């Protein structure tokens, strides 16, 4: 088993233990719980949790310190996917090779499952970091910023606009930075905060998270455009060559931020190089 798989396994154990704490003795609550579990435990690469655990390793921070934080972020991600797939949004029938949540549990239950997950994410942070109330409050604020109007949800709003209007390069980059990049950013920033690092180091990891999140999105855009360039994408706006240049530039920025944090080798550096040339 590779180390990444081991990290994913460790994370999945924590997610399962978190889900199992909810009393679902009423049949309606059982259906809600099943809907929550369906999306939260529905596979995926767990890119953000693995990234966060890699940051914790680089900062010599025990895993159990950061697992609640990383789980809260993944809970937010899961809720966003449930809502994105609904008929009033993207109207998708399948995700990750399975029927979407509302196709299995119905639209009303899926909507409520997303609502419940969003609320419980902040409850998990508050309960897990209650002994250091100042740090816990900062984490809540960080996640609210990344997930709400100034982050993921705001990015989704721009994404809807991109379906009916041609956006500029800067608007598309803002979309990626908010819809996708914000959760990458806050993953790294939050782990550095939990690790008790200086404000400068926390800022370095915030910047690294911002860059690596954009690197992932740009690489995805290039891979998706290998056979067909999607309307409204960055490659459609600036071309494949300039998108590749932007990816290379953002990878260099990510490495610079790591160097400022005192990291010049190891998994976080390797992740940048892998993403720069990845084929999947």
N, C-alpha and C positions, 0 to 999 in steps of 0.2 A: 504494500500500500504506500503510495506517495505521501509526502508530508501534507500536501494540500488536501488529499482525501482524508487524512487523519484529522486535520483541522475541521473539515466539513462534518465528519462523524461526531467530533466533540461538540460542535455547534448544534447538530441535530438532536443530540441527547438533551441539551439544555432546552431547546424549543419544545421537545416532547414533555419534559418535566413541567415547563411553564403551562402548556396547554392542559395538562392533566390536573391542574389545581382548580379548574372551574367546575363547580357543581352543576351537573346537567341532568338532574333527576326528573324535571318536567319535560314532557315530550317536545314542547315548543323550544325549550332551551337546548334540548339535545340536537334538534335540527339546526339551530343557530350555531352550536358548537361544532357540529359536523361541517357546516359551511365555512367557518373560520379555519378549521383544521385542513379542509380541502385545499385552500389556497396557501396557507402558511407552510404546510408540509407537502406542497405539490411539486417538489423537485426544484429544478433550476441549479445554476452553477454556484450559488451562494458567494458571488464575487465580492460583495461588500463585507460580509462577515470574515471571509478569509483574508481580505485586505486588512481589516481591523486587527485580526489576530497576528498578522505579520508585523504591523506597526507595534503592537504590544511586545512582541518578541524583540524587536529592534530597540525598544526602550526598557527592556528587562522588567516588564510588568506581568505579573501572573495572569493567566487567562481568566480566572474566575472574577477578577476585578472588572473586566471589560465585557464579559458575556451578556450581562443584562442590557448594557448600552447597545451592543451590536444586535441583540435580539429585538430591541425596541425599533431600531432602524429598519430591520427586515420586516417587522410587523407593519410599519408604515408603508414599506414597498409593497407588501402583499395586499393591503387595503387598496392602494392606488391601482393595482392591476385588476382587482375585482370591479372597481368603479369604471376604469377605462374600458372594460369589455362590455359594459351594459349597453342595451339598445340605444339609449339616449346619448351615448358617447361614441365609441368606435364600433359598437354592434358586432363584436367578434364571437364566433361560435367555438373556436378552439384556441388553446394556449398550451404550449409545451407538449403538443401531441394528445391533449385531453380536452374534453368538452369544458368550456368556461364555466365559472361558478354558477352563473344564473341559468345555464342550460341544465345543470344538475339539480340545483336547489331552488330555482325560481328567482325572479327578479327581486321580489320583496325581501326574501331571506338573504339574498346576496348583498343587497343594499345595506341591510341591517348588520350583516357580518362585517362589511367594510367599516361601517360606523363604529361597531364595537371594537374592532382591531385598532382603529385610530385612537380611541379613548384609552384602551388598555395599554397602549405603548407608553403613554405619558404616566400612567399609573405605575407601570413597571419601573420606570426611571425614578419616580418619587420614592417608591418603596425600597429600591435597591441601594440608593445613595442617600438615605435619610440621615445617616450618621454624620455626614458632612453636608449640611443643608445648603450652604453657599455654593458648593460645587454642584450639588443636585439641581439647584435652581438654574445655574448656568447651563447645565446640560439640557434642561427643559427648554430654555430660551433658544439654544442652538438648534435643537430639533424642530421647534416651532418655526424658526426662520427658514430652515432648509426644506420643510415640508409644506409650508403654507403659501401665502400670497407672494412672498419674495423668493420662493424656491419652486418646489415641484408642481404645486397647483397653479402658480402663476405661469410656469413653463407650459403646462397643459393648455392653458388659455391661449398662449401665443401659438401653440401647435394647431389649435382649431382654426386660428386666423390663417395659418399657412396653407390650409386646405382650400381656401377661397381667394387668397391673394398671394402674389409673389413677394416674398420677404427679401430684404437686403442681406448681405453677408453678415453684418453686425447683428441684425435681428435673429438670424438663424443661429449664430454663435450664442446669443443670449438665451435662446430657446434651449439649446443643448446644455448650457451652463446651469439653467434653472431646473428643467425637467429631469435631466439625467445626472448632471454633475453635482448638484447640491447634496445629494445623499452620499456621494463619494467624498466630497469635501468634509462633511460633518462626521463621517466615519473616522477619518484620520484625525481631525481636530479634536473630537471628543475623546479618543483614546489618549492623545497627548495630554489633554486636560486631566483625565482620570489618573494618568501616570504622575501627576504632580510636577510637570515640567514648567519651565519659565515661559513667560508671555511670548518671548521671541521664538522659542522652539514650537510652541503651540501655533504661532502664526506660520512658521515654516511648514508644519504639517497641514495646516489649512490650505496653504498655497499648493503643496504637493497633491493633496486630495482634489483640489480644483483642476489641476493640470492632468492628473491621471484619469479623472472622470471624463475630461474632454478627449483625451487620447483614446479611451475606449469607444466613445461615440464616433470619433473621426474614423477609427479603424473599422467599426461596424458599417459606417457609410460607404467606405471604400469596398468592403467585401460585398455589401448589398448591391453595389453598382457594377460589379464585375460583368454581369450579363445585361442588366437593365438599370438605367439611371432613373430613380424615382423622382417624379415632379415634386418640387418643394424642398428637395434635399440640398445639402451644401454642394455636393458634386454637380447638381443641376445648375446651381447658381454660379459657381466659380470654376468648375471643371475638375477632372480627376487629378491632374498634375498639381494644381494649386491646393487641392485638398490634401494631397500627399505632403506637400511642402508645409502646410499648416500642422499636420500630424508630426512631422519631424521637428518642427519648431517647438511644439508643445511638449514633446518628449524631452527635448533639451532643457526646457523650463523645469520640468519635473525633476530632472537630475540635479539641476542647480539648487532647487529648494532642498533636496536631500543633503547635498554637500553642506549647505548652510546649517543643517541640523546635525552635521558630523557623520553622515552616513554616505560612504563612497562605494560600498559593495554590499552583497547580500541579496535576499529575496526582493526587497523593495526596488532595488536597482534593476534586478533581473526582470521584474514585472514590466518595467518601462521598455526595456529592449525587446522583450517578447511581444508586447503589444504593438511595437513599431513594425514588426515583420510578421505578425500572426496571420494564419490562413483560415482560422475558424473563429 
